[in-house]
Structures are given as C-alpha cells and as structure tokens.
Amino acid sequence: MLQMAGRMEVLGTETAFEVLARANALAAQGRSIINLGIGQPDFPTPDHIVEAGRKALADGHHGYTPANGIPALRAAVAADLYRRHKVEVSPDQVLVVPGGKVTMFFAIMMFGEAGAEILYPNPGFPIYESVIRFSGATPVPVPLYESAGFSFNAEEVLAKITPRTRLLIINSPANPTGGVVPRAELDRLVAGLENHPQVAVMSDEIYGEILYDGAEHVSLLGYPSLRDRLILLDGWSKTYAMTGWRMGYGVWPKAVFAAAERLAINCHSCVNASAQYAGIAALEGPREPVLRMVKAFAERREFIVAALNGLPGVRCATPGGAFYTFPSIAGTGYNARRFQSELLDQAGVATIAGTSFGAFGEDYVRFSYANSLEAITEAIERIRGFLGNLPRGDAAKG
C-alpha cells in the first residue's frame, strides 16, 4: 500500500470546484443548472488581450522566460501600480506567477512551520487556512463581521498577535463576503503593527478594481512602514476576465524576493510566455472593457441584493466590492452545507456554503453574481420555490 506523507491529510480544497463538478455532472444528465457558485467573470477576455497572446505565439515566443517574468511585463505591473496607487514599485520586486494562489502558497510556506502562527480572515478564501495547516503552522482566524460590512476590528486583530505570529493575511475587497476594509481601520491596524516588526503581511488585493458606490480600495502598498515586510498579491484573473490564462503576481520585500524566486524555480520554472505578452496588453490597453464589466456587476449586485432580501428567511448585506453576496440563511432553518446541497439537487441552483470559507461562515451562503441578469432572475425564482417547500425547525438543521 502506498503511504503518503502525513501532511497530505490536512490539505483542504476549494469547495467552489467541487460544486462546479457536481453542477456539471447534473447538467450532463440533462438537468437545467444555474451556476451562482464559481468565482469567475462571465465575460470573455477582451479582444486586444487575446490578440496579443495570439501574436506572441505567431512571433515565436514559445520558450522559457525568466523565472520572475519577462522584463516588459514586470515594468508594466510597476507602472500599473503607480497609476492606481501612486506608489513607486521596483520591477525587480515583482514576481510573475501562474495564478494568484501561487503567491499565497509561497508566502504561507515561506513563513509557516510547526510552532508558528498565521492570522487569516474568517470567513475567507479557503486556501488560506488549508495551506497554513499544510505548512505546519497554526491558523488563527480573524473574524469578519457582517455588522461592520464584513470588515475586521483592528484592535481585535492586534490582540491576536503573539511572539509566534509570523504572517498576517488581509483580503480587501474580500472573497466570499464582498467586504471592503475602510481606510480608518487599516490606519489603526498599520499603526499597531509598528509594535510587531516580526510580523509579515500578505495583502490579497485581487479584487482591487471591482468596487461600487464610490468605495475606496486602499492598498497596503501605500503604507511606508510596511513596505519592508509586505507581500502584495494581485493578478489578471478577475479584473481582465483571464481566469484560464493563469496569470498572477506578487510584489515582495527585497529581503525575501530571492527566496520567493527560488520557490518559483523549484515549482514551475516560469510562466507561459504568450500569456505574459497578453498580460502586458491588459495593463497597457484600453480601460473600457474593465469599466463595462464592473458596471454590469454593479447592476447585478443591486438586483440580487434586493431580490435576496425579498426571500423568506434570508438577509443580505450590500457588498462593497468583488462580485459576491454573502447572505444569512439562518432564518430558513437550514445550515449552510445542507442548504447548498439541497438547493442544487432540488432547484438546480449552485451556490457555496459559508462554512466552505471557515467556521464563522455558518448560517451564510455565497452567491456569485458573475452571471447574467436573466440567469440570476431565474435563480431567484427557483430559490423562492425551494424556500416555499423548506421544512421548519430543527429537522432542517441536519
């Protein structure tokens, strides 16, 4: 019998892909399925980006590239960060990787080991906790509160720091909640972190350009006191509808950049050559496709929040960013996992249970509105019918 390393038993998964597989299996059986589960823009990659990738292939860019990314792409990333945040970033601190998850995996594995502690948002992206456990470190959840727009309390975060804390993970705008951390809360957090110089910070800002109602995205790059221990996670997947291109990047502190690059060399060597040229076109090209997509998301957000609040037993806060709602379904009498399962099986609507994003996600469900208004409208009607048939009381909590 094969014997794997014991650490494999603690490695989790991302439920969105499990639900996607189940939804696809039901669709293959002829069922009508509406997917409000997967976190993927339903827009195609803009034409000028696709053409840049195609041209790169035609021009012969078929070989290895530098492990940290081609120089023109790293320069484009630095220029884009200055455009958005008015912060100077050296291209030599940019590490291009095949997807945003790679930056978080590298950061957590770099600082996580037995005896260490890593703070992460809960409810939050499930891979944070999964990889923390895989690294051997102890995951320490930072609660996000619906009453605070799914932000954290800076004083509470700082109180969780111990001499064993190695890394703090921040995500704003957030998955799964759509929460946006206010500048004032970040100010208090950064000020308090000055008393904990041993703590590195990873700021996951992958949804930083998907905001609504004038909400402000405050990048942690803008805090000079953090720059020598800040790892910025960003990429192309969400903003440019490039999930399948597998393109992300990290901005790393100078002191650990060489270690991150060694991880890249050992893990994946380099990123697909033609995708990198497409990435340049995305950053340097017209902004209209991004603005159109965000406008469409804003319209869907307005509709789905109102519609969910009109359902019995459901309460939905208005997200400030990303393309998710995270409504409470406590009033339905169902727990999150069973709600997810039976809604898909009975009504053909795919969602993600809040517990997939941590223990503090119980009684919540994530809905992605990266789908058409027509599909969302039909999904709401199916959910309404489903809720009309729900049993009440403790039996539903099973």
C-alpha positions, 0 to 999 in steps of 0.5 A: 500500500502506498503511504503518503506523507502525513501532511497530505491529510490536512490539505483542504480544497476549494469547495467552489470546484467541487460544486462546479463538478457536481453542477456539471455532472447534473447538467450532463444528465440533462438537468437545467443548472444555474451556476451562482457558485464559481468565482469567475467573470462571465465575460470573455477576455477582451479582444486586444488581450487575446490578440496579443497572446495570439501574436506572441505565439505567431512571433515565436515566443514559445520558450522559457522566460525568466523565472520572475517574468519577462522584463516588459511585463514586470515594468508594466505591473510597476507602472500599473501600480503607480497609476492606481496607487501612486506608489513607486514599485521596483520591477525587480520586486515583482514576481510573475506567477501562474495564478494568484494562489501561487503567491499565497502558497509561497508566502504561507510556506515561506513563513509557516512551520510547526510552532508558528502562527498565521492570522487569516480572515474568517470567513475567507478564501479557503486556501488560506487556512488549508495551506497554513495547516499544510505548512505546519503552522497554526491558523488563527482566524480573524473574524469578519463581521457582517455588522461592520460590512464584513470588515475586521476590528483592528484592535481585535486583530492586534490582540491576536498577535503573539511572539509566534505570529509570523504572517498576517493575511488581509483580503480587501475587497474580500472573497466570499463576503464582498467586504471592503476594509475602510481606510480608518481601520487599516490606519489603526491596524498599520499603526499597531503593527509598528509594535510587531516588526516580526510580523509579515503581511500578505495583502490579497488585493485581487479584487482591487478594481471591482468596487461600487458606490464610490468605495475606496480600495486602499492598498497596503502598498501605500503604507511606508512602514510596511513596505519592508515586510509586505507581500502584495498579491494581485493578478489578471484573473478577475479584473481582465476576465483571464481566469484560464490564462493563469496569470498572477503576481506578487510584489515582495520585500527585497529581503525575501524576493530571492527566496520567493524566486527560488520557490518559483524555480523549484515549482514551475520554472516560469510562466507561459510566455504568450500569456505574459505578452497578453498580460502586458496588453491588459495593463497597457490597453484600453480601460473600457472593457474593465469599466463595462464589466464592473458596471454590469456587476454593479447592476447585478449586485443591486438586483440580487441584493434586493431580490435576496432580501425579498426571500423568506428567511434570508438577509443580505448585506450590500457588498462593497466590492468583488462580485459576491453576496454573502447572505444569512440563511439562518432564518430558513432553518437550514445550515449552510452545507445542507442548504447548498446541497439541497438547493442544487439537487432540488432547484438546480441552483449552485451556490457555496456554503459559508462554512466552505470559507471557515467556521464563522461562515455558518448560517451564510451562503455565497452567491456569485453574481458573475452571471447574467441578469436573466440567469440570476432572475431565474435563480431567484425564482427557483430559490423562492420555490425551494424556500416555499417547500423548506421544512421548519425547525430543527429537522432542517438543521441536519 
